[in-house]
Amino acid sequence: MLIPCIDLQDGQAVQLVHGRKRELAVADVFGQLEKFKKHLWLHVIDLDAAMGKGANDDLVRNLCAKARTDFGMKVRVGGGIRSIFHAQEVASWGANQIIVGSAAFKDGKVNMRFLQELTENVSCEKVVIALDTARGKITIHGWRRKLTLKADKVMPELEPYCAGFLCTDVDREGTMTGANLGWFRKLRNATAHPIIAAGGIKTRSEIAALEKIGMDAAVGMAMYKDRLR
């Protein structure tokens, strides 16, 4: 299944290369939502919150409401969810699931205390853990900090605290160079949980290949540039 993404920065829908260089920005965020309305799921990621540079809370809240009410879409929201209070707050905006990344780790290890408290306050079925990787290692804090942990090694440890994983290949994110199917197959073999793949995806055949191994595909740049073929 193809899942479109709306990544927010400075109140605009943007696409970044490797999470750093801004490739494009769309001021009409709700116009972008209109283009995606035929899809079952939508990802809304607050990049400003993820990078600790402010937040787009009102915009995220309104996107959730419009996507669900007007178009019947399901919404996953991520970016900067690092406290139990904020996780509950985002869930109250109408997000079907929240995406937690950096907060799942502390001092280079899995943050069991946070995850246990999270699942006591937010249903486990509403939690997706982001495992973003650069050169095989997990990255956090807006992809600015790299850990020594590997995604496939920590998945079994994280399974009790989430309904699935969002796995972004940062090395290919925003490049439209094609999905690293070998890497995603390795991740698929590491867990029975649902996985959403992201990073470099540019063709429908790649989406079909991911679906064949049991993964959804979160797509940004190729959709914004109308290059998905």
Residue pairs with C-beta under 8 A, 6 or more apart in sequence:
1 40
1 41
1 207
1 211
1 216
1 217
2 39
2 204
2 207
2 216
2 217
2 219
3 39
3 40
3 41
3 42
3 43
3 76
3 196
3 216
3 217
3 218
3 219
4 35
4 36
4 39
4 42
4 43
4 218
4 219
4 220
4 223
5 42
5 43
5 44
5 45
5 198
5 218
5 219
5 220
5 223
6 13
6 29
6 32
6 33
6 36
6 42
6 43
6 44
6 45
6 63
7 13
7 14
7 15
7 16
7 45
7 47
7 220
8 14
8 29
8 44
8 45
8 46
8 47
8 48
8 56
8 59
8 60
8 79
9 16
9 22
9 25
9 47
9 48
9 56
10 25
10 48
11 27
11 29
11 56
11 59
12 25
12 26
12 27
12 29
13 25
13 26
13 29
13 32
13 224
14 22
14 23
14 24
14 25
14 26
14 47
15 22
15 23
15 24
15 25
15 174
15 220
15 221
15 224
16 22
16 23
16 47
16 173
16 174
17 23
17 173
17 174
17 175
17 221
18 143
18 170
18 171
18 173
18 174
18 175
19 142
19 143
19 170
19 173
19 174
20 143
21 174
23 174
23 221
24 224
24 225
26 32
26 224
29 59
29 63
30 62
30 63
30 66
32 224
33 42
33 63
33 66
33 67
33 71
36 42
36 73
36 223
37 67
37 70
37 71
37 73
39 73
40 73
40 74
41 73
41 74
41 75
41 76
41 216
42 63
42 67
42 73
42 74
42 75
42 76
43 75
43 76
43 77
43 78
43 99
43 166
43 196
43 218
44 60
44 63
44 64
44 67
44 75
44 76
44 77
44 78
44 95
45 77
45 78
45 79
45 99
46 55
46 56
46 57
46 60
46 77
46 78
46 79
46 80
47 79
47 142
48 54
48 55
48 56
48 79
48 80
49 55
49 56
49 79
49 80
49 81
50 78
50 79
50 80
50 101
50 102
50 141
50 142
51 141
51 142
51 144
52 80
52 141
52 142
55 80
60 77
60 90
60 93
61 93
61 94
63 75
64 75
64 77
64 93
64 94
64 95
65 93
65 94
67 73
67 75
68 74
68 75
68 94
74 96
74 97
75 94
75 95
75 96
75 97
76 95
76 96
76 97
76 98
76 99
76 128
76 166
77 90
77 93
77 95
77 97
77 98
77 99
78 98
78 99
78 100
78 101
78 128
78 130
78 166
79 99
80 86
81 87
81 90
81 98
81 99
81 100
81 101
81 103
82 102
82 103
83 103
84 114
84 117
84 118
84 121
84 122
87 98
87 100
87 118
87 121
87 122
87 127
88 121
88 122
90 98
91 98
91 122
91 126
95 126
96 126
97 125
97 126
97 127
97 128
97 163
98 122
98 126
98 127
98 128
99 128
99 129
99 130
99 166
100 118
100 127
100 128
100 129
100 130
100 162
101 129
101 130
101 131
101 132
101 140
102 140
102 141
103 111
103 114
103 118
104 110
104 111
104 114
104 115
104 129
104 130
104 158
104 161
105 111
105 138
105 140
105 147
105 149
106 113
106 114
108 147
108 148
108 149
109 149
110 149
110 154
110 157
110 158
115 158
115 161
116 161
118 127
118 161
119 127
119 160
119 161
124 160
124 161
124 162
124 163
125 163
126 163
127 161
127 162
127 163
128 162
128 163
128 164
128 165
128 166
128 196
129 158
129 161
129 162
129 164
129 165
129 166
130 165
130 166
130 167
130 168
131 138
131 151
131 154
131 155
131 158
131 165
131 166
131 167
131 168
131 187
132 138
132 139
132 140
132 143
132 166
132 167
132 168
132 170
133 139
133 150
133 151
133 167
133 168
133 169
133 170
133 171
134 143
134 146
134 170
134 171
135 146
135 171
136 150
137 146
137 147
137 148
137 149
137 150
138 146
138 147
138 149
138 150
138 151
138 154
139 145
139 146
139 147
139 170
140 147
143 170
151 165
151 167
151 187
151 190
152 186
152 187
152 189
152 190
153 190
155 165
155 187
155 190
155 191
155 193
156 190
156 191
158 165
159 191
159 192
159 193
162 193
163 193
163 194
164 193
164 194
164 195
164 196
165 187
165 191
165 193
165 194
165 195
165 196
166 195
166 196
166 198
166 218
167 184
167 187
167 195
167 196
167 197
167 198
168 198
168 199
168 218
169 179
169 180
169 183
169 184
169 197
169 198
169 199
169 200
170 199
171 180
171 199
172 178
172 179
172 180
172 199
172 200
173 198
173 199
173 200
174 220
174 221
175 200
175 221
176 200
176 201
176 202
176 221
176 222
176 225
176 227
177 200
177 202
178 200
178 201
178 202
178 203
178 206
179 197
179 199
179 200
179 201
179 202
179 206
179 209
179 210
179 217
180 199
180 200
181 206
181 209
181 210
181 213
184 195
184 197
184 210
184 213
184 215
185 213
187 195
187 197
188 195
188 213
188 214
188 215
194 214
194 215
194 216
195 214
195 215
195 216
196 215
196 216
196 217
196 218
197 210
197 215
197 216
197 217
197 218
198 217
198 218
198 219
198 220
201 207
201 210
201 217
201 218
201 219
201 222
202 221
202 222
202 227
202 228
202 229
203 222
203 228
203 229
204 228
204 229
206 217
207 217
207 219
210 216
210 217
211 217
219 228
221 227
222 228
